[in-house]
Amino acid sequence: MSLPTPLILILAGLTFVVVEMLLTFQVARRLGNFGIVDIVWSAGFTPLILLYLLVTGWRAHSALPDGPSLLQALSPRLPLSLMVAAWSLRLGLHLLVRVRSHHPVEDVRYAQLRREWGPQTDRKMRGFFLLQGALQVVLSIPWILASVNPPDPRAGGSATVCFWGGLGLWVTGILGESLADHQLAQFRADPARRGQVCQQGLWRYSRHPNYFCEWLVWVGYGIFALASPWGWLGLVAPALMYHFLVNVTGIPMTEALSVKSKGGAYRRYQQTTNAFFPGPPGQL
């Protein structure tokens, strides 16, 4: 009895991320910079979605003697694969540039963990890397569902709405995040603005427009998967991403560092500008 395709994808994904993260840990340890896990975590979604593409395409091709050719089986799964790869590689490249600009100085989050964990750093950091890999697979649930049953934009009804709705949100998120990153980079490049708070462009309407747009990308993936059986499970990914960005490693850490480095200027920014969802500036 053959295993269901979603289960095969989960097992294959877990195998991949375990190898990926163990290798990343060894490289990071040798370089003395655990911050490279952020690059690998982001860019690592590209080989993961390609793995899903090949497995589901091959199984659809080989399921019946007179089934579709391999190319025909792959084609309805290509839009999602290209979406994920484009997002993953853009974010990975952005983080690569950022990490390289500071190397060998480690990101403050990982430097803090080194201080807290002391002699147990290697053991705990290895576990942290593996946890990051497991999170990759959990967040890829909407891709698994949509890879097994890709939405057809020509079918009409919910499949068309989910395809174009998910794609529209994904495009909006990608463009918005790229614009926010560009605006912040331009602001920081001006020596006269050192120590100031960026409140230009999208940063006028949200203290973290890059995080908000990143979340939109994940909402797009979740909607994309809704046309598939059990597609509602794909909404776990944007829900988790919202929690991480707003409550865990996103806004709390970033704002603590901003208050420490910019003091009252950033506190005034907090009082007049929404944290996550964009809105008109003013007294909150």
PyMOL commands that set and color helices and strands:
alter all, ss='L'
color gray80, all
select helices_A, chain A and resi 5-31+36-43+45-62+70-102+108-139+141-148+157-189+191-193+201-204+209-225+231-248+251-262+264-272
alter helices_A, ss='H'
color red, helices_A
deselect
rebuild
show_as cartoon
